[in-house]
Amino acid sequence: MLEQLKNITRSVTGVSPDAIFVFLGLGCFLTTCLIARRPLTWAWALIPGFCISIIVETLEIWDHYGAKGLFGTEATEISTIFLRHSKDILVMNLGPSLVVLVATFLDGFSEN
């Protein structure tokens, strides 16, 4: 089901899966800041996007491998699976993290 949703999103938007993750992460971060009425320097706004990315990747791993696939594989294969999917978590949260860093830097720079 998740794979079908990803394929539909790719075909409709015409962008790469990594770009979709970047936009999703930035959208989640900006929405959190907007709802909480906090500035872009508020690092706590990164947590919802991080949680969503972990949930999405967990569902994707479960969708691909299932219980039999995960519990029946060796530790090296499981670590390879987790490393491959951690890339998507990193991609989704890198943009918002950079926004927080740049906004904090610019905020500190403007005070001087």
C-alpha atoms as one frame of an Amber mdcrd trajectory, in Angstrom:
protein
   0.000   0.000   0.000   2.759   2.449   0.909   4.635   1.636  -2.287   1.514
   2.389  -4.356   1.100   5.735  -2.610   4.739   6.588  -3.318   4.368   5.628
  -6.986   1.215   7.740  -7.371   2.919  10.717  -5.719   5.960  10.354  -7.978
   3.844  10.137 -11.112   1.679  13.134 -10.164   4.495  15.434  -9.042   7.197
  14.230 -11.411   9.990  14.701  -8.871  12.428  12.253  -7.330  11.573  10.401
  -4.097  14.322  12.282  -2.243  12.788  15.623  -3.253   9.426  14.441  -1.956
  11.044  13.609   1.390  12.721  17.037   1.543   9.424  18.824   0.813   7.577
  16.643   3.321  10.148  17.389   6.024  10.126  21.122   5.352   6.327  21.164
   5.252   6.077  19.358   8.563   8.616  21.716  10.159   6.948  24.876   8.860
   3.504  23.631   9.850   4.714  22.866  13.353   6.235  26.344  13.693   3.048
  27.914  12.358   0.712  25.971  14.645   2.910  26.570  17.702   3.437  30.212
  16.708   7.167  29.881  17.198  10.074  31.277  15.156  12.133  29.165  12.755
  14.852  28.995  15.422  12.656  26.754  17.588  14.483  23.414  17.410  11.624
  21.491  19.060   9.727  21.837  15.783  12.078  19.219  14.324  10.624  16.445
  16.485   7.296  15.866  14.631   9.072  15.506  11.277  11.625  13.147  12.800
   8.849  11.018  14.289   6.912  10.963  11.013  10.021   9.925   9.074  10.695
   7.067  11.500   7.084   5.904  11.270   7.104   6.033   7.445  10.362   4.096
   7.201   9.212   1.551   9.784   6.038   0.969   7.771   8.075   0.666   4.584
  10.425  -1.894   6.152   7.462  -3.833   7.500   5.736  -3.651   4.100   8.800
  -4.965   2.262   9.972  -7.670   4.649   7.212  -8.438   7.154   7.728 -10.337
  10.386   9.099 -13.443   8.680  11.542 -11.438   6.626  12.876  -9.455   9.562
  13.071 -12.189  12.162  14.381 -14.780   9.743  17.372 -12.797   8.502  20.871
 -12.457   9.842  22.064  -9.445  11.828  24.227  -8.174   8.969  21.272  -8.140
   6.600  19.106  -6.350   9.170  21.776  -3.705   9.703  22.003  -3.218   5.919
  18.219  -2.780   5.740  18.222  -0.220   8.550  21.144   1.708   7.072  19.449
   1.867   3.675  16.234   3.222   5.197  18.009   5.599   7.572  19.104   7.545
   4.485  15.472   8.547   3.914  15.163   9.658   7.545  18.279  11.784   7.121
  17.070  13.288   3.828  13.680  14.182   5.292  15.177  15.936   8.315  18.235
  17.560   6.763  16.348  20.504   5.218  14.513  21.508   8.395  17.718  21.107
  10.425  19.524  23.440   8.048  16.681  25.963   8.318  16.992  25.940  12.127
  20.785  26.325  11.953  20.693  29.162   9.426  17.838  30.953  11.218  19.685
  30.675  14.533  22.893  31.926  12.948  21.140  34.863  11.298  19.275  35.678
  14.507  22.537  35.758  16.458  24.218  37.728  13.695  21.497  40.382  13.642
  21.757  40.940  17.419  25.416  41.965  17.133
